[in-house]
């Protein structure tokens, strides 16, 4: 049934509001189901284009007395939805202003109390078709007008809306996940439900077709193996015992073999304060399910038309920009230690072997600060810094075969040409491909020129082959790791340097074995990556070393077993660690870039076999030193760049490991 045409011709935008970097639109449109104008809200993340296949979407159904605006104004969900890259659609709770007898007589029936059923009793049957409205008419407009996915969808709600969400998910089996706050879980057994079903359907018994508990109890098997259910319930909710009855739904789920997460919360009531307190959990819950479903059935990348004439465009325009110079904004470093300036720049089209990408998210690495501070001998100005990012390919240059417009990528400062003639790419011992190292160190692309300029023609240098502190940047094809589109790009950015480096130092460079002892100097992102990997490798003892006592709590969250602050004693830290471990630590990692710390890390390594890994980048001109006897007695000094990972081969694997639930990274954010 094609319902899109009626929506398209009659939709009216009521307002648009900037929020959480995205846009909240309030609109109204005629509905074929309700035969009246229905108001709804939709939040779309602040990105230039919907991902391939459309925005993953969460439909939110509100409760008694509510409108389409309650959730948008009180729940505080949009920042979390923006981070996860999902849209949220919020319909009204009933038709309005029909003039039906009794329509506005009570809070729990009629206006703002549609109960998400298709009414069959008069006078409600002609208009109160909320089930069809939510499942057909509303999706028709948001899919067509806002780029929302028709297949990647989840549903949630509160009270009456929680009941509606559970009911709709069970009746249609079309949603990746379903959740509810304080749902009316067994309406045929409570006063609210009995009144609604008698009025809208003619009898309470007819309401069993919409009752979540009755629907679940009638099942002989659970929903699909991937469909998840989450319910949160406050124990101070005044309606819990008489109206909500979550234990009945729990029992029905158990009988059907359906997995249910039912959480009770001491002290919480029925209001939006409760929703606001746990809405982040629900958004993340649905985002995870939507990513998993996307991973199972990825949509094909649509082809992008190429333009043959050069034009300029702003980043707010969604028109194709291939082969055109793009005008956008960037944070430009004009001199060492000078504040970064937001400037309008021109980004030229990609040349042979290059791609141009739209940068969606950035992480800040200490190496960016290192170059900005003037300590980097290769630092050039003016330049666009940044090298930890998640991006989407906008256009590709001549000869590019492994990437296409729409692909999601993580830029890599360590390229991987993968040519059979490259002994570095072909060797499992290293990731240090030198293919474009010469030009990258000079702040230009492989042909010796820059793709960046100011509007007055001033050349801007590239940084580490990435320059991601811009809305658009140009990269070498061999510097891009193509990743699953199911991965949120703000999370993917973490794999561009710091976190990956810490993980790889353990897994690739040192190959820490189960039961080994580990000491980590510096508990920033890289150091925490080392801690996380050491715990995953089964290290028996993980000692965190940092001059900031606040890092102890963070470090223990990641897995350190002990914490030492070097400033707590005049005794050298290496002697303290040797005393703590008798002969020293099996593996030590410097994550500071301080040459004195590097020496201390080596000298507390275990006599006879200890390995110390240098990860931190020291300032220009600095040298490391130790007594040769430290090496003669069996200690090894090694170093690592990007943790030994090969960018194009290994970063996608790290992403997949995260998506599979085997590599948590949320605590870095």
C-alpha positions as CSV (number, residue, x, y, z in Angstrom):
1,X,0.0,0.0,0.0
2,X,1.5,3.4,-1.1
3,X,0.8,6.0,1.6
4,X,3.6,8.3,0.6
5,X,1.8,10.4,-1.9
6,X,-0.8,11.8,0.6
7,X,2.0,12.7,3.0
8,X,4.2,14.3,0.5
9,X,1.5,16.7,-0.7
10,X,0.2,17.7,2.7
11,X,3.1,17.9,5.1
12,X,3.7,21.3,6.7
13,X,6.8,22.1,8.7
14,X,5.8,23.9,11.9
15,X,9.3,24.6,13.3
16,X,12.9,23.7,13.2
17,X,15.3,23.9,16.1
18,X,19.0,23.3,16.4
19,X,19.8,20.9,19.2
20,X,22.8,18.6,20.0
21,X,24.4,19.5,16.7
22,X,21.4,18.2,14.8
23,X,17.9,19.4,13.9
24,X,14.6,18.9,15.6
25,X,11.7,19.4,13.2
26,X,8.1,19.6,14.2
27,X,5.6,19.1,11.4
28,X,2.0,18.1,10.7
29,X,0.4,16.1,7.9
30,X,-2.8,14.4,6.9
31,X,-3.0,10.7,7.8
32,X,-5.0,8.3,5.7
33,X,-5.5,6.1,8.8
34,X,-6.8,8.9,11.2
35,X,-8.3,11.0,8.4
36,X,-7.0,14.1,10.2
37,X,-3.9,16.2,10.5
38,X,-1.3,14.6,12.8
39,X,1.6,16.4,14.5
40,X,5.0,14.7,15.0
41,X,8.5,15.6,15.8
42,X,11.7,14.2,14.4
43,X,15.3,14.7,15.4
44,X,18.0,14.1,12.8
45,X,21.8,14.1,13.7
46,X,23.8,17.0,12.5
47,X,25.5,15.4,9.4
48,X,25.3,16.5,5.8
49,X,23.8,13.4,4.4
50,X,21.9,10.3,5.7
51,X,24.0,7.2,5.7
52,X,23.5,4.7,2.9
53,X,20.1,3.0,3.4
54,X,18.8,6.0,5.5
55,X,19.1,7.0,9.1
56,X,18.7,4.2,11.6
57,X,15.7,5.4,13.6
58,X,14.1,5.1,17.0
59,X,10.3,5.6,17.2
60,X,9.3,7.0,20.6
61,X,5.7,6.7,21.8
62,X,4.6,8.9,24.7
63,X,2.1,8.2,27.5
64,X,-1.2,9.5,28.7
65,X,-1.8,13.3,28.5
66,X,1.3,13.8,26.4
67,X,1.8,15.2,23.0
68,X,4.6,14.9,20.4
69,X,6.6,17.5,22.4
70,X,7.0,16.0,25.9
71,X,9.9,13.7,25.0
72,X,11.7,16.3,22.9
73,X,11.5,18.9,25.7
74,X,12.2,16.7,28.8
75,X,14.0,13.5,28.0
76,X,17.4,14.8,27.1
77,X,17.9,12.1,24.5
78,X,19.2,14.0,21.6
79,X,22.9,14.4,22.5
80,X,23.0,10.6,22.9
81,X,21.2,10.0,19.6
82,X,23.6,12.4,17.9
83,X,26.6,10.5,19.2
84,X,25.1,7.2,18.0
85,X,24.0,8.6,14.7
86,X,20.4,7.7,14.9
87,X,17.2,9.7,14.3
88,X,14.3,9.8,16.7
89,X,10.6,10.1,15.6
90,X,8.0,11.3,18.1
91,X,4.3,11.1,17.1
92,X,1.4,12.6,18.9
93,X,-0.6,10.3,21.2
94,X,-4.0,10.6,19.5
95,X,-6.0,12.5,16.9
96,X,-7.1,15.9,18.2
97,X,-10.0,18.3,17.9
98,X,-12.5,15.9,16.2
99,X,-15.4,17.0,18.3
100,X,-16.4,13.5,19.2
101,X,-18.6,12.9,22.2
102,X,-16.5,12.4,25.3
103,X,-13.2,13.1,23.5
104,X,-12.0,15.5,26.1
105,X,-13.8,14.4,29.2
106,X,-11.0,12.4,30.9
107,X,-7.2,12.2,30.9
108,X,-7.1,8.4,30.2
109,X,-9.5,8.2,27.2
110,X,-9.9,10.2,24.0
111,X,-7.5,13.1,23.3
112,X,-3.9,12.2,24.3
113,X,-5.0,8.7,25.1
114,X,-5.2,6.8,21.8
115,X,-3.6,3.6,23.3
116,X,-2.0,2.8,20.0
117,X,-4.9,0.6,18.8
118,X,-7.0,0.6,15.7
119,X,-10.5,1.4,17.1
120,X,-13.5,-0.7,16.0
121,X,-16.2,0.8,18.2
122,X,-18.2,3.9,17.4
123,X,-17.6,6.8,17.3
124,X,-13.9,6.2,17.4
125,X,-13.5,3.7,14.6
126,X,-13.3,6.3,11.8
127,X,-10.3,8.2,13.3
128,X,-8.6,6.5,16.2
129,X,-6.4,4.2,14.1
130,X,-3.1,4.9,16.0
131,X,-1.7,1.4,15.3
132,X,-1.8,1.9,11.6
133,X,-0.7,5.5,11.9
134,X,2.4,4.6,13.8
135,X,3.3,1.6,11.7
136,X,2.4,2.8,8.2
137,X,1.5,6.5,7.8
138,X,4.2,8.0,10.0
139,X,7.0,5.9,8.6
140,X,5.9,6.8,5.1
141,X,6.6,10.5,5.6
142,X,9.8,10.3,7.6
143,X,11.3,7.8,5.3
144,X,10.6,9.9,2.2
145,X,11.1,13.4,3.6
146,X,13.9,12.9,6.2
147,X,15.9,10.0,4.8
148,X,14.9,7.6,7.6
149,X,15.6,3.9,7.0
150,X,12.6,1.6,6.3
151,X,14.4,-1.4,7.8
152,X,16.8,-0.2,10.5
153,X,14.2,0.8,13.1
154,X,13.6,0.3,16.8
155,X,10.8,1.4,19.1
156,X,10.4,2.6,22.6
157,X,7.9,4.5,24.8
158,X,6.7,5.4,28.3
159,X,3.6,4.2,30.2
160,X,0.8,4.0,27.5
161,X,3.6,4.5,25.0
162,X,5.7,1.7,26.5
163,X,2.7,-0.6,26.1
164,X,2.3,0.6,22.5
165,X,6.0,0.0,21.8
166,X,5.9,-3.6,23.2
167,X,2.6,-4.3,21.4
168,X,3.7,-3.0,18.0
169,X,7.0,-4.8,18.2
170,X,5.3,-8.1,19.1
171,X,2.6,-7.7,16.4
172,X,4.8,-6.7,13.5
173,X,8.2,-8.2,14.4
174,X,9.7,-5.4,12.3
175,X,11.9,-3.7,14.9
176,X,15.5,-4.5,15.8
177,X,14.8,-3.8,19.4
178,X,12.1,-2.6,21.8
179,X,12.3,-0.9,25.2
180,X,9.9,0.8,27.6
181,X,9.8,3.0,30.6
182,X,7.1,2.0,33.1
183,X,4.9,0.4,30.5
184,X,1.3,-0.6,31.1
185,X,2.4,-4.1,30.6
186,X,-0.8,-6.0,31.0
187,X,-3.6,-3.6,30.1
188,X,-6.5,-6.1,30.1
189,X,-5.8,-6.6,33.8
190,X,-5.7,-2.9,34.9
191,X,-8.2,0.0,35.0
192,X,-6.6,2.1,32.3
193,X,-6.5,-0.7,29.8
194,X,-10.0,-2.0,30.6
195,X,-11.5,1.4,30.1
196,X,-9.6,2.0,26.8
197,X,-10.3,-1.4,25.3
198,X,-14.1,-1.3,26.2
199,X,-14.3,2.2,24.6
200,X,-12.2,1.7,21.5
201,X,-12.7,-2.0,20.8
202,X,-16.0,-2.8,22.4
203,X,-14.7,-5.2,25.0
204,X,-11.7,-5.9,27.3
205,X,-11.3,-9.3,25.6
206,X,-10.8,-7.7,22.3
207,X,-7.9,-5.8,23.8
208,X,-5.9,-9.0,24.1
209,X,-4.8,-8.4,20.5
210,X,-2.9,-5.4,21.7
211,X,-1.9,-6.4,25.2
212,X,1.9,-7.1,25.5
213,X,1.5,-9.7,28.1
214,X,-1.2,-11.5,26.3
215,X,0.7,-11.3,23.0
216,X,3.8,-12.7,24.6
217,X,1.9,-15.5,26.4
218,X,0.4,-16.6,23.2
219,X,3.7,-17.1,21.5
220,X,5.3,-20.6,21.3
221,X,8.7,-19.1,20.6
222,X,10.6,-15.8,21.2
223,X,11.0,-13.0,18.8
224,X,13.9,-13.3,16.4
225,X,17.2,-14.2,18.0
226,X,18.5,-10.7,17.5
227,X,15.4,-8.8,18.8
228,X,16.0,-7.5,22.3
229,X,13.7,-6.1,25.0
230,X,14.6,-3.7,27.8
231,X,12.2,-2.4,30.4
232,X,13.0,0.0,33.2
233,X,10.6,0.5,36.1
234,X,10.8,2.8,39.1
235,X,9.9,1.3,42.5
236,X,8.4,4.6,43.8
237,X,6.0,4.7,40.8
238,X,2.5,5.3,42.2
239,X,1.0,3.3,39.4
240,X,3.2,0.2,39.7
241,X,0.9,-2.2,41.5
242,X,-2.5,-1.2,40.1
243,X,-1.8,-0.2,36.5
244,X,1.6,-1.3,35.2
245,X,2.1,-4.9,36.3
246,X,5.6,-5.6,34.8
247,X,5.9,-8.9,36.6
248,X,3.1,-10.3,34.5
249,X,5.0,-9.5,31.3
250,X,8.2,-10.9,32.8
251,X,6.4,-14.2,33.4
252,X,5.0,-14.3,29.9
253,X,8.5,-13.7,28.5
254,X,9.9,-16.6,30.5
255,X,7.1,-18.9,29.2
256,X,7.9,-17.9,25.6
257,X,11.7,-18.2,26.1
258,X,12.0,-14.5,25.3
259,X,15.1,-12.7,26.7
260,X,14.0,-9.7,28.7
261,X,16.1,-7.2,30.7
262,X,13.8,-5.9,33.4
263,X,15.4,-3.4,35.7
264,X,13.9,-2.0,38.9
265,X,15.1,1.3,40.3
266,X,14.7,2.3,43.9
267,X,13.3,5.7,44.5
268,X,12.2,6.5,41.0
269,X,8.7,7.5,40.0
270,X,6.6,7.7,36.9
271,X,7.7,11.1,35.6
272,X,10.1,12.3,32.9
273,X,12.7,12.7,35.7
274,X,12.9,8.9,35.6
275,X,13.1,8.8,31.8
276,X,15.8,11.5,31.8
277,X,17.9,9.5,34.2
278,X,18.1,6.4,32.1
279,X,17.4,7.5,28.5
280,X,21.1,7.3,27.6
281,X,21.0,3.5,28.3
282,X,18.0,3.1,26.1
283,X,19.5,5.0,23.2
284,X,22.7,3.0,23.4
285,X,20.7,-0.2,23.7
286,X,18.8,0.6,20.5
287,X,21.9,1.8,18.7
288,X,23.7,-1.4,19.4
289,X,20.8,-3.5,18.1
290,X,20.5,-1.3,15.0
291,X,24.2,-1.6,14.2
292,X,24.0,-5.4,14.6
293,X,21.0,-5.5,12.2
294,X,22.8,-3.2,9.7
295,X,25.8,-5.5,9.9
296,X,23.7,-8.4,8.9
297,X,22.0,-6.7,6.0
298,X,24.1,-3.8,4.7
299,X,22.6,-1.6,2.1
300,X,24.5,-1.1,-1.2
301,X,26.4,2.2,-1.7
302,X,24.6,4.3,-4.2
303,X,26.6,5.7,-7.1
304,X,27.5,9.4,-7.0
305,X,27.3,11.5,-10.2
306,X,30.6,13.2,-11.2
307,X,30.6,16.9,-12.2
308,X,32.9,18.0,-14.9
309,X,32.9,21.7,-14.0
310,X,34.6,23.1,-11.0
311,X,32.3,25.0,-8.5
312,X,32.4,25.8,-4.9
313,X,29.9,24.6,-2.3
314,X,29.3,25.0,1.4
315,X,29.1,22.0,3.7
316,X,25.5,22.5,4.3
317,X,24.6,21.7,0.7
318,X,23.9,18.1,0.0
319,X,24.6,18.4,-3.8
320,X,27.3,16.1,-5.3
321,X,30.7,17.8,-5.0
322,X,32.8,15.3,-6.9
323,X,35.4,17.0,-9.1
324,X,34.6,20.4,-7.6
325,X,36.6,22.6,-5.2
326,X,34.8,22.6,-1.8
327,X,34.6,25.7,0.4
328,X,34.4,24.7,4.0
329,X,35.7,25.5,7.5
330,X,38.9,24.3,9.2
331,X,40.9,24.9,12.4
332,X,44.1,26.3,11.0
333,X,47.4,26.5,13.0
334,X,49.3,29.6,11.6
335,X,52.3,29.3,14.0
336,X,53.6,27.3,16.8
337,X,51.7,27.9,20.0
338,X,49.4,30.4,18.3
339,X,45.7,29.7,19.0
340,X,44.0,27.7,16.2
341,X,41.7,29.8,14.0
342,X,38.5,28.8,12.4
343,X,39.0,29.8,8.7
344,X,37.2,29.3,5.5
345,X,39.4,27.1,3.2
346,X,39.2,25.7,-0.3
347,X,39.7,21.9,-0.6
348,X,40.7,20.8,-4.1
349,X,39.4,17.6,-5.7
350,X,41.4,14.4,-5.2
351,X,44.0,13.6,-7.7
352,X,45.3,10.2,-8.8
353,X,45.4,7.7,-6.0
354,X,43.6,10.1,-3.6
355,X,40.2,10.4,-1.9
356,X,38.3,13.4,-0.5
357,X,36.4,12.7,2.7
358,X,33.8,14.5,4.8
359,X,35.1,14.4,8.4
360,X,32.3,13.5,10.8
361,X,34.2,13.2,14.1
362,X,37.6,13.9,15.6
363,X,39.6,12.9,18.6
364,X,42.5,15.0,19.9
365,X,45.9,13.3,20.2
366,X,48.9,14.5,22.1
367,X,50.9,14.4,18.9
368,X,48.7,17.2,17.5
369,X,49.6,19.2,20.6
370,X,53.3,18.2,20.2
371,X,53.4,19.6,16.7
372,X,51.4,22.7,17.6
373,X,53.8,23.4,20.5
374,X,56.8,23.7,18.1
375,X,58.7,20.7,19.3
376,X,58.1,18.7,16.1
377,X,61.1,19.0,13.7
378,X,58.8,18.3,10.8
379,X,56.1,20.8,12.0
380,X,55.1,23.2,9.2
381,X,52.8,26.2,9.4
382,X,50.2,27.2,8.4
383,X,48.8,23.7,8.7
384,X,45.6,21.8,9.5
385,X,46.3,19.4,12.3
386,X,44.3,16.4,13.4
387,X,44.8,12.7,12.6
388,X,42.3,10.7,14.7
389,X,39.0,10.8,12.9
390,X,36.0,9.1,11.4
391,X,35.0,10.1,7.9
392,X,32.8,9.4,4.9
393,X,34.3,9.3,1.3
394,X,32.9,12.1,-0.7
395,X,34.8,11.6,-4.0
396,X,37.7,9.6,-5.4
397,X,40.5,10.4,-7.8
398,X,41.8,8.6,-10.8
399,X,42.9,5.0,-10.3
400,X,41.2,4.5,-6.9
401,X,39.9,1.0,-6.7
402,X,39.4,0.1,-3.1
403,X,37.1,3.0,-2.0
404,X,33.9,4.5,-3.3
405,X,31.8,7.5,-2.4
406,X,29.8,6.7,0.7
407,X,32.4,4.4,2.3
408,X,33.2,5.0,6.0
409,X,36.9,5.3,6.7
410,X,39.4,5.9,9.5
411,X,42.3,8.0,8.2
412,X,45.7,6.5,8.9
413,X,48.9,8.3,9.4
414,X,50.8,5.1,8.8
415,X,49.9,4.1,5.2
416,X,49.8,0.6,3.7
417,X,50.5,0.4,0.0
418,X,50.2,-3.4,0.0
419,X,52.4,-3.6,-3.1
420,X,54.3,-6.9,-3.5
421,X,57.4,-4.9,-4.1
422,X,57.1,-3.2,-0.6
423,X,59.2,-5.3,1.7
424,X,57.6,-3.5,4.7
425,X,54.0,-4.2,3.7
426,X,54.9,-7.8,2.9
427,X,56.7,-8.4,6.2
428,X,54.7,-9.4,9.3
429,X,57.4,-7.7,11.4
430,X,56.5,-4.1,10.7
431,X,53.8,-1.6,9.6
432,X,56.2,1.1,8.5
433,X,55.4,1.5,4.8
434,X,57.6,4.2,3.3
435,X,55.6,4.7,0.1
436,X,54.5,8.3,0.8
437,X,56.7,9.0,3.9
438,X,58.8,11.6,2.1
439,X,55.9,13.8,0.9
440,X,53.9,13.3,4.1
441,X,56.8,14.7,6.2
442,X,56.9,17.7,4.0
443,X,53.2,18.5,4.5
444,X,52.1,17.8,1.0
445,X,50.3,15.1,-1.0
446,X,52.4,12.5,-3.0
447,X,52.6,14.8,-6.1
448,X,54.3,17.4,-4.0
449,X,51.4,19.9,-3.7
450,X,48.8,20.7,-1.2
451,X,45.0,20.4,-1.6
452,X,44.3,23.1,0.9
453,X,44.4,26.9,0.5
454,X,42.9,30.0,2.0
455,X,40.5,32.1,-0.1
456,X,43.4,34.5,-0.9
457,X,45.4,31.6,-2.4
458,X,47.7,31.0,0.6
459,X,48.8,27.4,0.7
460,X,48.0,25.4,3.8
461,X,50.2,22.4,4.7
462,X,48.9,18.9,5.4
463,X,49.7,17.2,8.7
464,X,50.6,13.5,9.1
465,X,48.9,12.8,5.8
466,X,45.5,13.4,7.5
467,X,44.6,17.0,8.5
468,X,41.3,16.0,10.0
469,X,40.6,19.3,11.8
470,X,38.7,20.4,8.7
471,X,35.2,19.6,7.5
472,X,36.7,18.0,4.4
473,X,40.2,16.7,3.8
474,X,42.1,14.8,1.1
475,X,43.9,11.6,1.8
476,X,46.0,9.0,-0.1
477,X,43.9,5.9,-0.8
478,X,46.6,3.9,0.9
479,X,46.0,5.9,4.1
480,X,42.4,5.0,4.5
481,X,41.0,2.0,6.5
482,X,37.5,1.1,5.1
483,X,35.3,0.2,8.1
484,X,31.8,-1.2,8.6
485,X,29.1,1.5,8.3
486,X,27.6,0.0,11.4
487,X,30.3,1.6,13.5
488,X,29.5,5.1,14.8
489,X,32.2,7.4,13.4
490,X,32.8,9.2,16.6
491,X,33.9,5.9,18.2
492,X,35.8,4.9,15.1
493,X,38.0,7.9,15.4
494,X,39.6,6.3,18.5
495,X,41.1,3.7,16.4
496,X,43.0,6.3,14.3
497,X,46.0,6.5,16.7
498,X,46.0,6.4,20.6
499,X,43.8,3.5,21.5
500,X,45.1,1.4,18.7
501,X,48.7,2.2,19.5
502,X,48.3,1.1,23.2
503,X,46.5,-2.1,22.2
504,X,49.1,-3.0,19.5
505,X,52.1,-2.3,21.8
506,X,50.8,-5.2,23.9
507,X,49.4,-7.6,21.3
508,X,51.9,-7.0,18.4
509,X,55.1,-5.4,19.6
510,X,55.6,-7.2,23.0
511,X,53.1,-10.1,22.7
512,X,52.4,-10.1,26.4
513,X,51.6,-13.6,27.7
514,X,49.1,-14.7,30.4
515,X,50.4,-14.3,33.9
516,X,53.0,-11.7,33.0
517,X,53.6,-8.5,35.0
518,X,53.2,-5.1,33.3
519,X,54.0,-1.5,34.3
520,X,52.5,1.3,32.3
521,X,54.0,4.8,32.6
522,X,51.4,7.5,31.8
523,X,47.7,6.7,32.0
524,X,46.4,8.8,29.1
525,X,44.5,7.2,26.2
526,X,47.6,5.3,25.0
527,X,48.5,4.1,28.4
528,X,44.9,3.0,29.1
529,X,45.0,1.2,25.8
530,X,48.0,-0.7,27.1
531,X,46.2,-1.5,30.3
532,X,43.2,-2.7,28.5
533,X,45.2,-4.9,26.2
534,X,47.3,-6.3,29.1
535,X,44.2,-7.3,30.9
536,X,42.8,-8.9,27.8
537,X,46.1,-10.8,27.4
538,X,45.7,-12.2,30.9
539,X,48.5,-10.3,32.6
540,X,48.7,-11.2,36.2
541,X,49.8,-7.9,37.6
542,X,49.3,-4.4,36.0
543,X,50.9,-1.5,37.7
544,X,49.8,2.0,36.6
545,X,52.4,4.8,37.1
546,X,51.3,8.4,36.8
547,X,51.9,11.7,38.6
548,X,48.2,12.5,38.6
549,X,46.4,10.7,41.5
550,X,43.1,11.0,39.7
551,X,44.3,8.5,37.2
552,X,44.2,5.7,39.7
553,X,40.4,5.5,39.6
554,X,40.4,5.7,35.8
555,X,43.2,3.1,35.6
556,X,41.4,0.7,37.8
557,X,38.3,0.9,35.6
558,X,40.5,-0.3,32.8
559,X,42.3,-3.0,34.7
560,X,45.3,-1.8,36.7
561,X,45.9,-3.8,39.9
562,X,48.1,-1.3,41.6
563,X,48.9,2.4,41.2
564,X,52.1,4.3,42.0
565,X,52.7,8.1,41.9
566,X,56.5,8.7,41.4
567,X,56.1,12.0,43.3
568,X,55.1,10.3,46.5
569,X,58.7,9.3,47.3
570,X,62.2,10.6,46.7
571,X,63.3,7.2,45.8
572,X,63.6,6.7,42.0
573,X,60.5,5.1,40.6
574,X,62.5,2.3,38.9
575,X,63.9,1.2,42.3
576,X,60.5,1.3,43.9
577,X,59.0,-1.0,41.1
578,X,62.0,-3.4,41.4
579,X,61.4,-3.6,45.1
580,X,57.7,-4.2,44.6
581,X,58.4,-7.1,42.2
582,X,61.8,-8.4,43.5
583,X,63.5,-8.7,40.1
584,X,61.5,-6.2,38.1
585,X,58.5,-6.1,35.7
586,X,58.2,-8.5,32.7
587,X,56.9,-5.7,30.4
588,X,57.1,-2.0,30.8
589,X,55.6,0.7,28.6
590,X,56.5,4.4,28.3
591,X,53.4,6.3,27.2
592,X,54.8,9.8,28.1
593,X,57.4,10.9,25.6
594,X,59.7,11.9,28.5
595,X,63.2,10.5,28.0
596,X,63.8,10.3,31.7
597,X,60.7,8.2,32.1
598,X,61.8,6.0,29.2
599,X,65.0,5.2,31.1
600,X,63.1,4.5,34.3
601,X,60.8,2.1,32.4
602,X,63.8,0.2,31.0
603,X,65.6,0.0,34.3
604,X,62.7,-1.5,36.2
605,X,62.2,-4.2,33.5
606,X,62.9,-7.8,34.7
607,X,66.5,-8.9,35.0
608,X,67.2,-11.5,32.3
609,X,64.2,-11.1,30.1
610,X,62.3,-7.8,30.7
611,X,61.2,-5.8,27.7
612,X,60.6,-2.1,27.8
613,X,58.5,-0.5,24.9
614,X,58.9,3.1,24.0
615,X,55.6,4.5,22.7
616,X,55.7,8.2,23.6
617,X,57.1,10.7,21.1
618,X,60.0,12.8,22.6
619,X,60.6,16.4,21.9
620,X,63.0,17.3,19.1
621,X,66.7,16.7,19.9
622,X,66.0,14.6,23.0
623,X,68.1,11.4,23.4
624,X,67.6,8.4,25.6
625,X,70.4,7.0,27.8
626,X,71.1,4.2,30.2
627,X,74.0,2.1,31.4
628,X,74.9,-0.6,28.8
629,X,74.9,-3.1,31.7
630,X,71.0,-2.8,31.8
631,X,71.0,-4.3,28.3
632,X,73.8,-6.8,28.9
633,X,71.8,-8.3,31.8
634,X,69.0,-9.3,29.4
635,X,66.7,-6.3,29.2
636,X,65.3,-5.4,25.7
637,X,64.4,-1.9,24.5
638,X,61.9,-1.8,21.7
639,X,59.7,0.8,20.2
640,X,56.4,0.9,18.3
641,X,54.5,3.1,15.9
642,X,50.8,2.8,15.7
643,X,51.2,-0.4,17.7
644,X,52.4,-2.3,14.7
645,X,49.0,-2.3,13.1
646,X,48.8,-2.2,9.3
647,X,46.2,0.5,8.8
648,X,44.1,-0.9,5.9
649,X,44.2,-4.5,7.1
650,X,44.0,-4.2,10.9
651,X,41.9,-1.2,11.7
652,X,38.8,-2.8,10.1
653,X,39.4,-5.9,12.3
654,X,39.6,-3.8,15.4
655,X,36.3,-2.1,14.5
656,X,34.7,-5.5,13.9
657,X,36.0,-6.7,17.2
658,X,34.3,-3.8,18.9
659,X,31.0,-4.4,17.0
660,X,31.1,-8.0,18.1
661,X,31.3,-6.9,21.7
662,X,34.8,-8.1,22.3
663,X,36.6,-4.8,22.4
664,X,34.9,-2.1,24.5
665,X,36.0,1.4,23.9
666,X,33.2,3.6,25.3
667,X,35.0,4.4,28.5
668,X,37.7,6.3,26.5
669,X,35.0,8.9,25.7
